[in-house]
Each structure stands twice: as C-alpha cells, then as structure tokens.
Amino acid sequence: MSQGQWYPPEWPDRIRALAAGELTAVTPRRAATVMLLRDRAVQDGDPGGLGGGPGVQGGDPAGSGSGARGPVVHMLRRRTSMAFAGGAYAYPGGGVDPRDDDRLIGWAGPPLEHWADRLGVATVTEAQAVVCAAVRETFEEAGVLLAGPTATTVVGDTTGEDWEADREALVARDLSFAEFLDRRGLVLRSDLLGAWARWITPEFEPRRYDTWFFVAALPEGQRTRDVSTEADRTVWIAAAEAARRYDAGELLMMPPTVTTLRALAPYRTAAEALGAADGQDMTPVLAQARLEGDELVLSWPGHDEFTKHVPAAGSGGAA
C-alpha cells in the first residue's frame, strides 16, 4: 500500500454516516487543474522558482539523482492550514468562475464544440468556463499565462507590476478572466492545453470538486513564480520521481495527483505528453464506499492501489 496518500482522520466516520443515510452529499463544484511541464534540457539558472523541502530536491529539479526521465512538472505544496488537502502536493488549480460561462472571449485552437465533447459537458458555455478556469488558475498560482495577442503567439513575460496587479485582481475576483483578456486584447490559446483526466471528490467529503486535469507546456520566455497564497512551497520534479517519493511516504498526495503523475512518467518530452492528451480516458473517477462483512471498503474504480478498509462500526482508522 502506498504511504503518501492523503487520508483525513474524519473520513471513516463520514463514510459510515453516508452508508447509514445520515449524510447528504453536497453538489461538487466545477474545477480545473493544470500539469505544467517543461523539458529538463532547459537550463537557465532556476526556471520556475524552484523550492526545496522535505523529500524535494530544490537544487535538482528533475530528480535526476534517482534516474528519473522525461519532462519535469510544476507542483506546489498546499499550506497545512488549508481545510482541503492541507500539506498535500498538487498542481495549480481551482474552481470555475461562473462569469466565464457566457461571455464571448478571444479563442484560439479547437472550437468549443470539440472541448464540450472532450470534457463531457452539455454546453459550449460550460466548456469555455472550464478551460478558462484552467488558464486563469495557472496564471493566478504560477504566473504563467497561456494566452497571446494573436492565435499563433503567446505572451512572453508576465512579471511586470501591471501584470501583477491584474493577477491579484483575478485572485480577489475583482476581475473576471474574460474581462482580463478583453482589457489586454489577448486570445486564449486552448491549443496549448490537453485534457488528461477527470476526478470527482468522494460523496462523503464536505468540500467536493468535479475537477478536470489538463496538461500544458511552459511557454517559451515565461517563468513560474511562487505567488500562490494557498501554497508554502513549489518544485519542478520529474513525474516518476514524484511518484516514487509518494510511494516512499516522503510526499503527501491525493489519488488523482499520483495517478496522473504515473500516467505522465513514460513520456520523454513535454510535447510528447501534450500530444498524447487526446488519447487519455476522460471518464469521471468517483470514489465508492461499500459494506463488506464487518468492513466499509473505500475504493476508486480502476485504481486498486488506493483501496481502504474501514471498520464498519465505531471509530477507527483505515488499513
């Protein structure tokens, strides 16, 4: 059993309450997160604002000491004070802003009809909002913007004071992403993103998210910055190395994070991973809790490594 899985101590009691009909599941909030990649061949000092920490080699962003291969992925560690997944390593991401559903924006790449089909949503407006969330959250939490003045260009530098003022306005929700793009005359580059996976928070969680995972390559000329107020550490690390450290109990992660890391590990470059996105299964993954004898079994369909066995009565931990 992997040792780095995020597993809150209150889960067993909540699972029992859900099974007994004493808990009503809340509706999950739409969200998006981005696995931002860069090739390890890029050597320009400290691209991406590397951070160190327990189990993370701040001076060795690729984790090359363990023989890890392929591109490196940008991850951040959520502050331990966060109510949801505190202390866990994750990717930049967050909730959908409803204001991005129905406003026309500059758009490049596959049409919204394609995105609606790929994301498994009913309308093109919902597809737009989810993709906007992915691009907006990457800018808010990493300072990287997947947009440009034309359909074939991308912003080269987002580090100035005026950019920072807009980023902070987006974080505060004083400015919608559609308004931000309009103000700057920018086109959202949906062709720089690939949809990779979709996971839904278990029904017994008080905070639930229906989250789409995307993959993207760090645009040339841009650098990640440690600007997220929800994180206390950032790191560039090879996917296989991050997964190995999760298995060793050195890095705390949620099941979707380590699963997507394992799926990224075989690819040799960021472009190769992005090219493989359309072949990824977008069937939503939702945890299930069932009664088996004197145990409640928590499982994620198709991901047996995360299965947990919880005593069916009384309080107690998981095996």
C-alpha positions as CSV (number, residue, x, y, z in Angstrom):
1,M,0.0,0.0,0.0
2,S,1.4,3.4,-0.9
3,Q,2.4,5.5,2.1
4,G,1.9,9.1,0.9
5,Q,-1.9,9.1,0.4
6,W,-3.8,12.0,1.8
7,Y,-6.4,10.4,4.1
8,P,-8.2,12.7,6.6
9,P,-8.9,11.1,10.0
10,E,-12.6,12.1,9.8
11,W,-13.2,10.0,6.6
12,P,-14.2,6.7,8.4
13,D,-17.0,8.4,10.4
14,R,-18.2,10.3,7.3
15,I,-18.2,7.1,5.2
16,R,-20.3,5.3,7.9
17,A,-22.7,8.3,8.1
18,L,-23.1,8.2,4.3
19,A,-23.7,4.5,4.2
20,A,-26.3,4.9,7.0
21,G,-28.2,7.6,5.2
22,E,-27.3,10.2,7.8
23,L,-25.2,12.3,5.5
24,T,-26.4,14.1,2.4
25,A,-23.8,14.5,-0.4
26,V,-23.1,18.1,-1.5
27,T,-23.0,19.0,-5.2
28,P,-19.4,19.1,-6.4
29,R,-18.1,22.5,-7.6
30,R,-16.6,22.6,-11.1
31,A,-12.8,23.0,-11.1
32,A,-9.7,22.7,-13.2
33,T,-6.1,22.0,-12.6
34,V,-3.0,22.1,-14.9
35,M,0.0,19.8,-15.0
36,L,2.5,22.4,-16.3
37,L,5.5,20.7,-17.9
38,R,8.9,21.7,-19.2
39,D,11.8,19.7,-20.7
40,R,14.7,19.2,-18.4
41,A,17.1,20.4,-21.1
42,V,16.1,24.0,-20.3
43,Q,18.9,25.2,-18.1
44,D,18.6,28.9,-17.3
45,G,19.5,29.0,-13.6
46,D,16.3,28.5,-11.7
47,P,13.4,28.3,-14.3
48,G,10.2,28.2,-12.4
49,G,11.2,29.4,-9.0
50,L,12.3,26.1,-7.6
51,G,11.6,25.4,-3.9
52,G,13.1,22.8,-1.7
53,G,11.6,21.0,1.3
54,P,11.3,17.6,3.0
55,G,11.7,15.0,0.3
56,V,12.1,17.5,-2.5
57,Q,15.5,18.3,-4.1
58,G,15.3,22.1,-4.6
59,G,18.7,22.0,-6.3
60,D,17.8,19.1,-8.6
61,P,14.5,19.9,-10.2
62,A,14.4,16.9,-12.4
63,G,15.1,14.4,-9.6
64,S,17.8,13.1,-11.9
65,G,19.7,11.5,-9.0
66,S,17.2,8.6,-9.0
67,G,17.4,8.1,-12.8
68,A,14.1,9.7,-13.4
69,R,13.4,10.5,-17.1
70,G,11.1,12.8,-19.1
71,P,10.0,16.3,-18.6
72,V,9.5,17.9,-15.2
73,V,6.2,19.0,-13.8
74,H,5.4,22.1,-11.7
75,M,3.9,21.2,-8.3
76,L,3.1,23.2,-5.2
77,R,2.5,22.1,-1.6
78,R,-0.8,23.2,-0.1
79,R,-0.4,25.0,3.2
80,T,-1.1,22.7,6.1
81,S,-3.7,25.2,7.3
82,M,-5.8,24.6,4.3
83,A,-9.2,22.9,5.0
84,F,-8.9,20.7,1.9
85,A,-5.8,18.6,1.3
86,G,-3.6,20.6,3.6
87,G,0.1,19.6,3.2
88,A,-0.5,17.7,0.0
89,Y,1.4,18.3,-3.2
90,A,-0.8,19.3,-6.1
91,Y,-0.9,21.2,-9.4
92,P,-2.0,24.8,-9.9
93,G,-5.8,24.8,-10.0
94,G,-9.1,26.0,-8.6
95,G,-12.8,26.5,-9.1
96,V,-14.6,27.7,-12.2
97,D,-15.8,31.3,-12.2
98,P,-19.4,31.4,-13.4
99,R,-18.8,34.7,-15.0
100,D,-16.7,32.9,-17.7
101,D,-19.7,30.8,-18.8
102,D,-21.4,33.1,-21.2
103,R,-19.1,35.9,-22.2
104,L,-17.5,35.8,-25.7
105,I,-13.7,35.8,-25.5
106,G,-10.9,35.7,-27.9
107,W,-10.3,32.0,-28.6
108,A,-7.7,30.0,-30.5
109,G,-7.4,26.3,-31.0
110,P,-10.1,23.6,-31.1
111,P,-13.6,25.0,-31.2
112,L,-15.8,25.0,-28.1
113,E,-17.8,22.1,-29.6
114,H,-14.7,20.0,-29.5
115,W,-14.0,20.9,-25.9
116,A,-17.5,20.2,-24.8
117,D,-17.3,16.7,-26.3
118,R,-13.8,16.1,-24.9
119,L,-14.7,17.4,-21.4
120,G,-18.0,15.6,-21.3
121,V,-20.1,18.6,-20.6
122,A,-23.5,19.5,-22.1
123,T,-22.9,23.0,-23.4
124,V,-20.2,25.0,-25.1
125,T,-20.5,27.7,-22.4
126,E,-19.7,25.2,-19.7
127,A,-16.7,24.0,-21.8
128,Q,-15.5,27.6,-22.1
129,A,-15.7,28.2,-18.3
130,V,-13.7,25.0,-17.5
131,V,-10.9,25.9,-20.0
132,C,-10.9,29.5,-18.7
133,A,-10.5,28.2,-15.2
134,A,-7.5,26.1,-16.2
135,V,-5.8,29.0,-17.9
136,R,-6.8,31.5,-15.2
137,E,-5.7,29.3,-12.3
138,T,-2.3,28.7,-13.9
139,F,-1.8,32.4,-14.1
140,E,-3.0,33.1,-10.6
141,E,-1.0,30.4,-8.9
142,A,2.1,30.1,-11.1
143,G,2.3,33.4,-13.0
144,V,2.1,31.5,-16.3
145,L,-0.3,32.7,-19.0
146,L,-1.5,30.5,-21.9
147,A,-2.7,33.4,-24.0
148,G,-1.3,35.8,-26.6
149,P,-2.1,38.8,-28.8
150,T,-2.9,36.5,-31.7
151,A,-3.9,32.9,-32.3
152,T,-0.3,31.9,-33.0
153,T,1.5,33.9,-30.4
154,V,1.9,33.7,-26.6
155,V,2.8,36.3,-24.0
156,G,6.5,36.2,-23.3
157,D,6.7,37.9,-19.9
158,T,4.2,38.4,-17.1
159,T,6.4,39.7,-14.4
160,G,5.8,43.4,-14.5
161,E,3.9,45.4,-11.9
162,D,0.9,45.9,-14.2
163,W,0.7,42.1,-14.8
164,E,0.9,41.5,-11.1
165,A,-1.9,44.0,-10.4
166,D,-4.2,42.1,-12.8
167,R,-3.2,38.8,-11.4
168,E,-4.1,40.0,-7.9
169,A,-7.4,41.3,-9.2
170,L,-8.2,37.9,-10.7
171,V,-7.4,36.2,-7.4
172,A,-9.6,38.6,-5.5
173,R,-12.4,38.0,-8.1
174,D,-12.5,41.8,-8.7
175,L,-11.8,41.0,-12.4
176,S,-13.2,38.1,-14.4
177,F,-10.9,36.2,-16.7
178,A,-13.0,37.3,-19.7
179,E,-12.6,40.9,-18.7
180,F,-8.9,40.4,-18.2
181,L,-8.5,39.0,-21.7
182,D,-10.6,41.8,-23.2
183,R,-8.7,44.5,-21.4
184,R,-5.4,43.3,-22.7
185,G,-6.5,42.3,-26.2
186,L,-5.5,38.7,-25.6
187,V,-6.6,35.4,-27.2
188,L,-6.9,32.3,-25.0
189,R,-4.7,29.6,-26.5
190,S,-6.7,26.4,-25.9
191,D,-4.4,24.6,-28.4
192,L,-1.7,24.8,-25.7
193,L,-3.8,22.6,-23.4
194,G,-4.7,19.0,-23.5
195,A,-7.5,17.4,-21.4
196,W,-6.0,14.5,-19.4
197,A,-8.4,13.2,-16.7
198,R,-11.4,13.9,-14.6
199,W,-11.9,13.1,-11.0
200,I,-14.8,13.9,-8.6
201,T,-14.4,14.3,-4.9
202,P,-16.0,11.4,-2.9
203,E,-19.6,11.9,-1.9
204,F,-18.8,11.9,1.8
205,E,-16.4,14.9,1.6
206,P,-17.9,18.2,2.9
207,R,-16.0,20.1,0.1
208,R,-16.5,18.5,-3.3
209,Y,-15.0,19.3,-6.7
210,D,-15.6,18.0,-10.2
211,T,-12.1,18.5,-11.5
212,W,-10.7,18.4,-15.0
213,F,-7.0,17.8,-15.3
214,F,-5.1,19.4,-18.1
215,V,-1.6,19.2,-19.4
216,A,0.4,22.1,-20.9
217,A,4.0,23.0,-21.7
218,L,5.6,26.1,-20.2
219,P,5.6,28.8,-22.9
220,E,8.9,30.0,-24.1
221,G,10.1,33.1,-22.3
222,Q,7.8,32.6,-19.3
223,R,8.8,31.5,-15.8
224,T,6.7,30.1,-13.0
225,R,6.6,32.2,-9.8
226,D,5.8,31.2,-6.3
227,V,2.8,33.5,-5.9
228,S,0.0,31.2,-4.7
229,T,-1.4,32.2,-1.3
230,E,-2.6,28.6,-0.9
231,A,0.9,27.1,-1.1
232,D,4.0,27.3,1.0
233,R,6.4,25.5,-1.4
234,T,6.8,24.9,-5.2
235,V,9.0,22.5,-7.1
236,W,9.8,21.2,-10.6
237,I,10.2,17.5,-10.4
238,A,10.1,14.5,-12.8
239,A,6.7,12.7,-12.7
240,A,8.3,9.3,-11.9
241,E,10.4,10.8,-9.2
242,A,7.4,12.5,-7.5
243,A,5.5,9.2,-7.7
244,R,8.5,7.3,-6.2
245,R,8.6,9.8,-3.3
246,Y,4.9,9.4,-2.8
247,D,5.4,5.6,-2.6
248,A,8.2,6.1,0.0
249,G,5.9,8.3,2.1
250,E,8.0,11.4,1.5
251,L,5.4,13.4,-0.4
252,L,1.7,13.6,0.5
253,M,-0.7,13.5,-2.4
254,M,-4.3,12.8,-3.2
255,P,-5.2,9.8,-5.5
256,P,-5.8,11.9,-8.6
257,T,-2.4,13.6,-8.3
258,V,-0.3,10.5,-8.0
259,T,-2.4,8.7,-10.7
260,T,-1.7,11.5,-13.2
261,L,2.0,11.6,-12.3
262,R,2.2,7.8,-13.1
263,A,0.4,8.4,-16.4
264,L,2.9,11.2,-17.3
265,A,6.0,9.2,-16.4
266,P,6.5,7.3,-19.7
267,Y,6.7,10.5,-21.9
268,R,10.1,11.8,-22.9
269,T,9.2,15.4,-23.6
270,A,6.5,17.9,-22.8
271,A,5.4,18.0,-26.4
272,E,5.1,14.2,-26.4
273,A,2.9,14.3,-23.3
274,L,0.7,17.0,-24.8
275,G,0.4,15.1,-28.0
276,A,-0.9,12.1,-26.0
277,A,-3.6,14.0,-24.2
278,D,-6.4,13.2,-26.7
279,G,-5.9,9.5,-26.1
280,Q,-6.5,9.8,-22.3
281,D,-9.7,8.4,-20.8
282,M,-11.9,11.3,-19.6
283,T,-14.4,9.0,-17.8
284,P,-15.0,10.6,-14.4
285,V,-13.4,8.8,-11.4
286,L,-15.6,8.8,-8.3
287,A,-14.7,7.0,-5.1
288,Q,-17.2,4.4,-3.9
289,A,-17.8,3.2,-0.3
290,R,-19.5,-0.2,0.2
291,L,-20.1,-2.6,3.1
292,E,-18.3,-6.0,3.0
293,G,-18.9,-8.0,6.1
294,D,-17.7,-6.0,9.1
295,E,-15.8,-3.6,7.0
296,L,-16.5,-0.5,4.9
297,V,-14.4,-0.6,1.7
298,L,-13.4,2.7,0.1
299,S,-12.3,2.3,-3.5
300,W,-11.6,4.3,-6.6
301,P,-12.8,2.3,-9.6
302,G,-9.9,1.3,-11.8
303,H,-7.3,2.4,-9.2
304,D,-7.0,-0.5,-6.7
305,E,-3.8,0.9,-5.0
306,F,-6.0,3.4,-3.2
307,T,-8.5,1.0,-1.7
308,K,-9.0,1.5,2.1
309,H,-10.7,-0.8,4.6
310,V,-12.6,0.9,7.4
311,P,-14.2,-0.8,10.5
312,A,-18.0,-0.8,9.8
313,A,-18.9,0.3,13.3
314,G,-17.3,2.6,15.9
315,S,-14.4,4.9,15.2
316,G,-11.1,4.0,14.0
317,G,-8.5,4.4,11.2
318,A,-8.1,2.7,7.9
319,A,-5.9,-0.2,6.9
